[in-house]
Amino acid sequence: MPDDPTASDDLFAQPPLETGAPKNAFPDSEMFAEAAYQIVHDELLLDGVARMNLATFCTTWVDDRARRLMNESIDKNIVDKDEYPQTAELERRCVRMLADLWHAPDPATTRGTSTTGSSEAAMLGGLAAKFRWRKRGGTGIPNFVCGPIQVVWEKFARYFDVDIRQVPLRGDRLTLHPDDIATHCDENTIMVVPTFGQTFTGLFEDVAGISQALDDLQARTGLDIPIHVDAASGGFLAPFAAPELVWDFRLPRVRSVNASGHKTGLAPLGAGWAIWRSADDLPEELIFDVDYLGGNMATCNLNFSRPGGQVVTSYYEFIRLGRVGYSRVQSAAYSVAQHLAAGIEKLGPFEIIHDGDPLRGIAAVSWTLPDDQPYNLYDLSDRLRTRGWLVAAYPLPADRGDETIMRALIRHGFSHDMADLLLTDIQRALAQLDTHPPTVPLDRAAAGGFTHNATPEVSTAALRHRLRA
Ligand SMILES: *Cc1c(COP(=O)(O)O)cnc(C)c1O
């Protein structure tokens, strides 16, 4: 183009930017890289600002060294253990470190793997439980027992043909209660899955209580049902901010744990972990042999090729911060969450469900709004969007499904000052909604809700029934 005297050298006067980018068919011709870059870059201006996204659990702030390591690893495939032995070695170290953090009896010999996120890790944990159940002589249709869950468990149930038994919540309870477990278990129950950091509310489920209930069940009936803890966000919080909470391998019944490195683990997007209590808890059938240099790490994944940078960066965060540093970072997040909760409570109309107490849940705040207001939380969410804040509103689970809840996740990089800016904007939004109440309050569909929860109306049991019919 520079040789063409009639052509402009201004990027925006060149054909692709002047007339529009290809959209619906694979393009015939090429364009200058700079023009293509500009088109893509500009289109993404319409995305939300990640650090103002309080709906996400995932990392939205990474330091420059982490960015550098990600960049340096961009061409390394983690599955090539032989070609990139040191990336493989860092993964093995991370597995041992997490097994140690979560009190596995022998962190040096247990098994675990990095994954793309908690979803893959949860499915691997569930598959291991299903294989162990079958090995114990299980026949019939396997099931697992849980409370209100993240959508991954609906996926696991459907993809791998396991019945999901979601315990209905009673009264004001928002978490799975130990007293309700036993009646849902039978000889085909492959595991109970407590959520350590619910997506709905941010609350921790009582893993120790559930374990005790299963001990009692075993004493009465002989049924020995293992626990898989979905610690997607709690796994990197409680060990530092509430070490006295017993939810991990200190409970012998806990056989596997999943956690998202890319949530509270502080790694960039694409990092998860599945860790088993001991090598015996991951059945051999799930392990595939790729050439590699000794050690006990399982190569057991749903994908084959995966980027290596997430593991490299995880290792960087682990050794950079250690227990002391993670404790500081997570305590700071909890302190901002508590500050935000106090501010929201002071605004008046809300009922706080989770106030950011590290003994009760993750670094988050969740609240409801009594329905005597002329607006609802979808309206508030919508108003906050005009200032760039992304704050999720969605229905509560189970028999409180007609109520709406709002939730703000407080992550590394969300400061006290940002919380104050948000509070001012919530106050401004409320004032406007009070003086100009919507004629028709928004509903979930109109608000385009962004939720990570399993939708209770899509039940796997119902689907199974439909498929069989
Ligand atoms: C986020 C989350 C998941 C899914 O994790 P990804 O890392 O996003 O795949 C599963 N369970 C819970 C409780 C979660 O919060």
The ligand as an SDF file (V2000), in Angstrom:
LIG
                    3D

 15 15  0  0  0  0  0  0  0  0999 V2000
  -15.8620  -20.9080   39.6990 C   0  0  0  0  0  0  0  0  0  0  0  0
  -16.3490  -22.1280   40.3210 C   0  0  0  0  0  0  0  0  0  0  0  0
  -16.3060  -23.3340   39.6210 C   0  0  0  0  0  0  0  0  0  0  0  0
  -15.7960  -23.4080   38.1910 C   0  0  0  0  0  0  0  0  0  0  0  0
  -14.4620  -23.0490   38.1680 O   0  0  0  0  0  0  0  0  0  0  0  0
  -13.6890  -22.5830   36.8600 P   0  0  0  0  0  0  0  0  0  0  0  0
  -12.3010  -22.3990   37.3850 O   0  0  0  0  0  0  0  0  0  0  0  0
  -14.3420  -21.3000   36.4420 O   0  0  0  0  0  0  0  0  0  0  0  0
  -13.8170  -23.6560   35.8490 O   0  0  0  0  0  0  0  0  0  0  0  0
  -16.7490  -24.4760   40.2590 C   0  0  0  0  0  0  0  0  0  0  0  0
  -17.2130  -24.4320   41.5140 N   0  0  0  0  0  0  0  0  0  0  0  0
  -17.2840  -23.2780   42.2220 C   0  0  0  0  0  0  0  0  0  0  0  0
  -17.7970  -23.3150   43.6170 C   0  0  0  0  0  0  0  0  0  0  0  0
  -16.8520  -22.0810   41.6450 C   0  0  0  0  0  0  0  0  0  0  0  0
  -16.9010  -20.9520   42.3460 O   0  0  0  0  0  0  0  0  0  0  0  0
  1  2  1  0
  2  3  1  0
  2 14  2  0
  3  4  1  0
  3 10  2  0
  4  5  1  0
  5  6  1  0
  6  7  2  0
  6  8  1  0
  6  9  1  0
 10 11  1  0
 11 12  2  0
 12 13  1  0
 12 14  1  0
 14 15  1  0
M  END
$$$$
